[in-house]
Amino acid sequence: MGAIFKQSIYLMNINEIKKLKQKGIRFIGASNEYDSIDITKAEIKNAVIILGNEGQGISGELRVLCDEMIKIPVADNCESINVAAAASIIMWEARQG
C-alpha cells in the first residue's frame, strides 16, 4: 500500500519530451492498430511507454516520436482495454525476461 507515493512523477510538455528523444531514448506507443507489434514479441525494456485514452489513442504529435508501436492481444469481440489495465499489463510484461 502506498507504493504510488514512492514513484517519481514528471509532468513534461512536448518540447521536454522531444529533448528526451534527441538524447536517444526509445519511445514505444501502445495501440491496437493493425501495424502494431504483439507485446509478447516486442522489446519494451528501457523505453518510454506512451499510452493514450481508449477513444482517441495517442496524439499524432506523440505518435511520430515512437520508434515502434505495440499492442496487447485481445479476444476478437473486445474493442479496447482500459488504459489503466493496459498500463498494468505493459509494466508486467516489461518486467519479464
C-alpha positions as CSV (number, residue, x, y, z in Angstrom):
1,M,0.0,0.0,0.0
2,G,1.2,3.5,-0.8
3,A,3.7,2.5,-3.4
4,I,2.3,5.2,-5.7
5,F,3.7,7.8,-3.3
6,K,7.2,6.4,-3.7
7,Q,7.2,6.8,-7.5
8,S,8.8,9.7,-9.4
9,I,6.3,11.5,-11.5
10,Y,7.3,14.0,-14.1
11,L,5.0,16.5,-15.8
12,M,6.5,17.4,-19.2
13,N,5.5,19.4,-22.1
14,I,6.0,18.3,-25.7
15,N,9.3,20.2,-26.1
16,E,10.8,18.4,-23.0
17,I,9.6,15.1,-24.4
18,K,11.3,15.8,-27.7
19,K,14.5,16.6,-25.9
20,L,14.4,13.1,-24.4
21,K,14.0,11.7,-27.9
22,Q,17.0,13.7,-29.1
23,K,19.1,12.1,-26.3
24,G,18.4,8.7,-27.9
25,I,15.7,7.4,-25.5
26,R,13.4,4.9,-27.2
27,F,9.7,5.6,-27.3
28,I,7.2,2.9,-27.7
29,G,3.5,3.6,-28.2
30,A,0.6,1.4,-27.2
31,S,-2.1,1.0,-29.8
32,N,-4.4,-1.7,-31.2
33,E,-3.7,-0.6,-34.8
34,Y,-3.0,-3.3,-37.3
35,D,0.7,-2.4,-37.8
36,S,1.5,-2.7,-34.0
37,I,3.8,-5.5,-32.8
38,D,2.4,-8.1,-30.3
39,I,3.6,-7.1,-26.9
40,T,5.0,-10.6,-26.3
41,K,7.3,-10.2,-29.3
42,A,8.5,-6.7,-28.6
43,E,11.5,-5.5,-26.6
44,I,9.9,-3.0,-24.2
45,K,12.6,-2.6,-21.5
46,N,14.4,0.7,-21.1
47,A,12.0,2.7,-23.1
48,V,9.4,5.4,-22.5
49,I,5.9,3.8,-23.0
50,I,3.3,6.1,-24.4
51,L,-0.4,5.3,-23.8
52,G,-3.4,7.3,-25.0
53,N,-7.0,7.2,-24.0
54,E,-9.3,4.5,-25.2
55,G,-11.3,6.6,-27.5
56,Q,-8.7,8.6,-29.3
57,G,-5.4,6.9,-28.6
58,I,-2.0,8.7,-28.8
59,S,-1.9,12.1,-30.3
60,G,-0.2,12.5,-33.7
61,E,2.4,14.7,-32.1
62,L,3.5,11.9,-29.8
63,R,2.9,9.1,-32.3
64,V,5.7,10.5,-34.6
65,L,8.1,10.2,-31.7
66,C,7.5,6.5,-31.3
67,D,10.2,4.1,-32.6
68,E,7.6,1.3,-32.7
69,M,4.0,0.5,-31.6
70,I,2.9,-2.4,-29.5
71,K,-0.5,-4.0,-28.9
72,I,-1.9,-6.3,-26.3
73,P,-3.6,-9.3,-27.9
74,V,-7.3,-9.4,-27.1
75,A,-10.4,-11.5,-28.0
76,D,-12.0,-10.7,-31.4
77,N,-15.1,-9.3,-29.7
78,C,-13.0,-6.9,-27.5
79,E,-12.6,-3.4,-28.9
80,S,-10.2,-1.9,-26.4
81,I,-8.7,-2.3,-23.0
82,N,-9.0,0.4,-20.3
83,V,-5.8,2.4,-20.2
84,A,-5.1,1.6,-16.6
85,A,-5.4,-2.1,-17.2
86,A,-3.3,-1.8,-20.4
87,A,-0.6,0.1,-18.4
88,S,-0.5,-2.7,-15.8
89,I,-0.2,-5.4,-18.5
90,I,2.6,-3.5,-20.2
91,M,4.5,-2.9,-17.0
92,W,4.2,-6.6,-16.1
93,E,5.4,-7.7,-19.5
94,A,8.4,-5.2,-19.3
95,R,9.5,-6.9,-16.0
96,Q,9.5,-10.4,-17.6
97,G,12.7,-11.8,-19.2
